[in-house]
Every structure is written in C-alpha cells, then in structure tokens.
C-alpha cells in the first residue's frame, strides 16, 4: 500500500505539465494558461466560459465551438455567470447582431498570447 502511494506521488511530480489549448473560431488556437475557466452545467447553449481578467478577454463554448469576445468588462462576465438564463443574457448583452457587437473582436483589441 505504501509503495503504491509512493509510486503515485512520484508519477505526479514527474508527469509533464501541459496547459490546455482550445481552437477558437475566427482565431488560431489559444492556450488557456492565463484563463480562469468554468464548466457550465445549467445551460443547454453555453458549456464553458474562460476569462482572462488582465486582458478582459472571454472565450465561450457555445454548443461545442469556442468563440472570443474582446474588451469584455469583468462586470459583464459576472452578470453572465449570475443570470437566471445565461443564454438569454449572452444574446442580449454580449453577442453581436451583425458586423459588430459590443465586444466584437473585429473592432476591439485582441490580446496576443
């Protein structure tokens, strides 16, 4: 038993540490090491939200595809996370309605990673 526990501890310390990378639509893959990610289980539309507070940059998984939103204030993120309907909040407050939206990365600064 002690040998097994010791072997597991050695494996943990010698295992290669890799950060997760996700493919983001309309952008190259992004490494998530700078992000705080939350898995969402109370929405059929939103599966995961990742946010880099220092860059005000959000990645969101919608129906399995990641999208990015630039210069998104942390207050808007908290509104999304606390909304009774996350999908409705996203559609009304974050999503663009054409060629531009309030946090559309085509017209806002995109962080470099």
Secondary structure, 3 states (H helix, E strand, C coil): CHHHHHHHHHHHHHCCCCCCEECECCCCCEEHHHCEEEECCCCCCEEEEEEECCCCEEEEEECCEEEEECCCCHHHHHHHHHCCCHHHHHHHHCCCCCCCCCCCCCCCCCCCC
